[in-house]
C-alpha cells in the first residue's frame, strides 16, 4: 500500500496489524529504511522504533493513539527521532548502555530497561563496541523480533533471491544468537518484514552468510559499476 504524496515522495506501509505498523518512508531509496510503531496495550498508544519522518506520517499513526516515545535501537539510527519526538512532545529512549549517543540528540533522552513499556517486547544487547551499538527487540508471546541492522531485507543485504541477509560487515561473523529462539515474524530496520514462518529464512541467511559473502561482494561491485 502506498500513501501520502505531497512533495513528490511517498511511503509504503509494509506491515499493518493491531500490535504493529511498519512503513518505509522513501521506498525508492536503496537503503529501504524501515520504521515501526509498536502498540502499548496498557497505555493505548504507540512506541516508534527507529522512525523516518515523511509527509502524512501523523495521519497514518493517529488512529493508533498517541505517540508515547521514540526509540533508537541502533546508534546510527538517529534518523528523524528528534524531529518526531519534538513534534509529539515525547522523550527519545535508548538502552541504558547506549548513552554515548545522547550528545547528538537535541531533546530529552531517557534510558530503557529490559522491556519496552507494555508492548511485550524485551530488549537484548546484540553489539556494543565503539563502531556499532545495537539492541534487538523480541516478544516471546508470538516470537516477533525486531533487528535494526545485523540482518536486513534491502537489496544490499541479500544475495540473489535471499528474503533476508546478514549485513555485509557481519558476513564473516554472522549473528548466530538470533537463531537461539523461534522467530515467527521478523521486523528489520532495512527492507520489508517477513510476516510468518521467519525462522527458516533467518537460519538459512546466518548459516550461509560466509559462503555467500563472495557472491555479495560481486553483486555490490556490479551495482556500483552498473
C-alpha positions, 0 to 999 in steps of 0.5 A: 500500500502506498500513501501520502504524496505531497512533495513528490515522495511517498511511503509504503506501509509494509506491515499493518496489524493491531500490535504493529505498523511498519512503513518505509518512508522513501521506498525508492531509496536503496537503503529501504529504511524501515520504521515501526510503531509498536502498540502499548496495550496498557497505555493505548498508544504507540512506541516508534522504533527507529522512525523516518519522518515523511509527509502524512506520517501523523495521519497514518499513526493517529488512529493508533493513539498517541505517540508515547516515545521514540526509540533508537535501537541502533546508534546510527539510527538517529534518523528523524527521532528528534524531529518526531519526538519534538513534534509529539512532545515525547522523550527519545529512549535508548538502552541504558548502555547506549548513552554515548549517543545522547550528545547528538540528540537535541531533546530529552533522552531517557534510558530503557530497561529490559522491556519496552513499556507494555508492548511485550517486547524485551530488549537484548544487547546484540553489539556494543563496541565503539563502531556499532551499538545495537539492541534487538527487540523480541516478544516471546508471546508470538516470537516477533523480533525486531533487528535494526541492522545485523540482518536486513531485507534491502537489496544490499543485504541479500544475495540473489533471491535471499528474503533476508541477509546478514549485513555485509560487515557481519558476513564473516561473523554472522549473528548466530544468537538470533537463531537461539529462539523461534522467530515467527515474524521478523521486523528489520530496520532495512527492507520489508518484514517477513510476516510468518514462518521467519525462522527458516529464512533467518537460519538459512541467511546466518548459516550461509552468510560466509559462503555467500559473502563472495557472491555479495561482494560481486553483486555490490561491485556490479551495482556500483559499476552498473 
